Amino acid sequence: MAGRPGRAKSVVLAAGFLVVLALTVLVAGGSARVLAAVPPGSGLVYVEGDRLMVDGEPFVMKGYNYFPRDYGWTAMAHWDWDEVDAELALAAQYGANTIRTGMDYPYLTGNFYTKPPTRRYQVPLENLDAIERFLSIAAKHGLKVVY
């Protein structure tokens, strides 16, 4: 992926979207089939029948909703990453395998509801970098992430 830094971020965001979509189908529809081909050993969560799976094994989500203690409802780009690392380590220590966090639309896009709603907004690169950093820290602690 050299020379195409945006592609790696797109792949990560697409994978995250598939996890959310799979969870939605599982919760809303009961029984579902695998939504997309998931590469073996990818570590991605997917739906098979009426179960969540990771690498061919059943996956039971155990975790927490998460915003950093001192940075809730702010742009991820402004988070204290040492604090995030320590808190996610603590979550893993307590047996979590999943973290659910959110992205506040105004902070993510820079649209604080002051511009016309028909305009298209793009996520600033610093926010995409922050999402990638969060995913990396979570992976370091063996945590899946749900946005």
N, C-alpha and C positions, 0 to 999 in steps of 0.2 A: 504494500500500500504506500510505498515511498512516493513522494510527489503528489499525493492526494490526501492531505490531512483531514479534509472534510468527510472522506469516505469512512474512515474508522468511526467517527462520531455518528454518522448515519447508520452504520451497522449496529452500534450499541443502542441507539435510540429505537431502531426497528426491532431489535431483540426485546427491548423493554416493552414496546407496544404489543408484541406477540404474547408476552407473559400476561399483561393486563387483559388482552383480548381472551386468552385462554381461561383466565380466572373468571371473567365475566360469563363466558359460555358455561363453565363448570357450575357456577353458582346459579345462573339463571335457567339453564337448560337441563340439569341433571346429567344425563348421559350424552357424551359427545365423542367425536372421533378426533384423532390427531389433526390439528388445523394446518400444519405445514411440516415439511420434512425438517427434522431437527438433526443436525450432524451429531453422530455418536461422540461422546466425550466432550461435548460443548459446554456442559454444565448449565444449559438453559432449561427452564421449567416449561413443561408442555403438558397437554391433556391427552390421556389415552383412556378411552371408555369413560368411566366416571371418576378417574383418579388424576391427580397431579403426579407427574413423573420427572425425574432427573436422571439422565444417563441410563435409562431402562429400569430404574428402581423407583418404587413409590416414594413420594415426597409429601410429608406432612408439615405444613407451615406452622412454625412456632416463633413468635416474635413480638415486636413492639411497633407502635407508631413513633416516628422520630423527627424531632427538630432539635438542633443543639440547644443546650440549656440557656445560653445567653443570646441566641440569634434567631429565635422563632419569628416567622413571617418577615424574613428579610431575604435579600438576594443570596443565593448559594455562594456567589462569587465573594461575598463578604464574610463568610463563615470562618471561624478559627479552626483550621484543619488539624491542629494538635488536639484540640478539644474533641473534635469529631472522632478522631482516631481512638482516643481514650474511651469515649462513650460507646463506640461500636465494639471495642474490645470487651468492655464490661457487659454489653448485651450478649455477646458470644459466650462469655464466661458464665452467664446465667442460663445458658441453654438455648438461646435464640438461634434460628437459622435463617430468619427473614426480618427485614426492616422495611417498614412502609413510611415513605416520606412524601412530601408534596412540593410542588413548585408554584409559588404565588404568581399568577398571571401578570400583574403589573410589574413586579420586579423582574420576572423572566424576560418579558418583551420590551420593557421600558415604556409601555403604554399605561399611564396612570389615569386612564379613562378621560383624558383631556383631548384626544384626537377623535375624528369621526369614526364610527364603528365600521364603515365600509372600507377603510384603509387596511391594507395588509401589513402585518408586523412580522419582523424577523427576530429571532432570538440572537442577541449579541454573542459573539464568539467567547467572551469571558464567561458567560453563563453556561455555554456548552462545555467549556473546559472544566468548570466547576462540577457539572454533572458527571463528567468522565472521572474526575478526581474522587468524587463520592463513591462511584461504582468501584474504583480501584481499592479504596480503603475498605469498603464492605467486603470485597472479594478476599482481601488480605486476611480478614477475620472469618472467612467461610460463610458470609451472609449473602443471601439473595436479596434483591431490592425490588419493591413494588412502588411505582409512582402513581 
